[in-house]
């Protein structure tokens, strides 16, 4: 049997599992990999390739990096490759209709939600933040809309209490890759008829911003806990300790920074049934730092001071004692 000619389009780490799965399946021939241009990173702004480009180079696959997917020269290059099918996973650009129409079998997308729920850029994070009991992956035939194309297949998986967005990301990347290579042959053989997405139940998962990670202590402890898991590792769940609150031992540096709230990043916490003023430390000992919320309280188990190391609550309090009654406050972080 002649292998199916596939062009793969992807950029993020999420894409790599699907690319590798397609590469290792002899039913498919990857004729090119398309990814975003190298981007400057770090203090020295060194140009850094995407995770997909790094993997494609290891697999000795040809790589295309157009600045814009709409570029006429790039589209001509795709035409010359004569793909039977294109697969898109977290590529990062909207594709024009001319590309969607190019391969005979169209363009398939691996999306990390159970469509039509959580269309958009950050379905993994918002599913956790909203307290969903489960999520999954959808293989969709792309159309001109944002994640609105007809569905070929789906697979579900529970969202467990231990899941943060990184853990769930890795789980869904593998799940999507497995479902993709199972779905393509049946789709090509005409055994799958793409089904239009339901008109009801659609939601939008907006791109995550830095300020989304700031804790609003007026929310319930359960909501805060969900958002903490959703925004770990980025942008992280964080809060600010009021300048009137006691943090750390006296030092010239501490005195110099005492005039501004202290940034604390929260890594792990749990919900406790305890009431108290929202944003106020109710207790602080080796079992954790308990902070009042809009409903119940949150026990902080692991946290990190700005410029410091990630510590357990016990380790943190040994160097930076917190008094009962210390307050966490909101700070405008939109310019950051």
Buried (B, 14 or more C-beta within 10 A) or exposed (E): EEEBBBBBBBBBBBBBBBBBBBBEBEBBBBBBBBBBEEEEEEEEEEEEBBBBBBBBEEEEBEBBBBEEBBEEEBBEBBEEBEBBBBBBBBBBBEBBEEBBEBBEBBBBBBBBBBBBBBBBBBBBBBBBBBBBEEBBBBBBBBBEEEBBBBBBBBBEBEBEEEBBBBBBBBBBBBBBBBBBBBBBBEBBEEEBEBEEBEEEEBBBBEEBEBBBBBBBBEBBBBBBBBBBBBBBEEBBBBBBBBBEBBBBEEEEEEEEBBEEBBBBBBBBBBBBEBEBEBBBBBBBEEEBBBBBBBBBBBBBBBBBBEEBEEBBBEBBBEEBEBEEEBBBBBBEBEEE
